[in-house]
Amino acid sequence: MGAHVANILDIIKLPDPVLREKAVAVPEVTDGIRNLLDDMAVTMYDAPGIGLAAPQINISERLIVMDCGKDETPELYKMINPEIIETSEDKSILEEGCLSIPDQTAEVTRPATVTVRYTDIDGDTQMLTAEGLLAACVQHEIDHLNGVLFIDHISRLKRDMIIRRVMKEMRQSSSKS
């Protein structure tokens, strides 16, 4: 069988209900899962974004890809069934956005450091202790697997404003097509 040619997939946007579902665990690492992670990575880079969770491409499985590296040194993570096993008391506030909520950002407070356990594409268990942008990114992506969006971490007022803006843009773009 030839090498998988990665495809750019459609990213699901608010208010699609798949974004609110709790994703199911991946029972085993197969070629299909590895190919899907490749597709997710090219989709993320194309968007462009620094993280993508499977629910964002309409697949309710516990898979994420992320790359918070600088342009010169990509650091691509492909995580299967990631879970946060430890969080710091310290918090940090970072501006977050989401490919499923286009053009909207907000400041989100999260634990500054997290330790994540996940399965890699070889089926091995890995641990990652992340801080800074990577910590925020991995928490944001794991949230997606639990049906949580970054706007759930901000005040209701700000959240409502963002949702209203997204809906207005969707109505405008659908009336153009």
ABEGO torsion letter per residue (X at the ends): XBBBBBBBBBBBBOABAAAABBBBBBABBBAAAAAAAAAAAAAAAAOBBABBBAAAAGBBBBBBBBBABBAABBBBBBBBGBBBABBBABBBBBBBBBAABBGBBBBBBBBABBBBBBBBAAGBBBBBBBBEAAAAAAAAAAAAAAGBBAAAABBAAAAAAAAAAAAAAAAAAAAAX
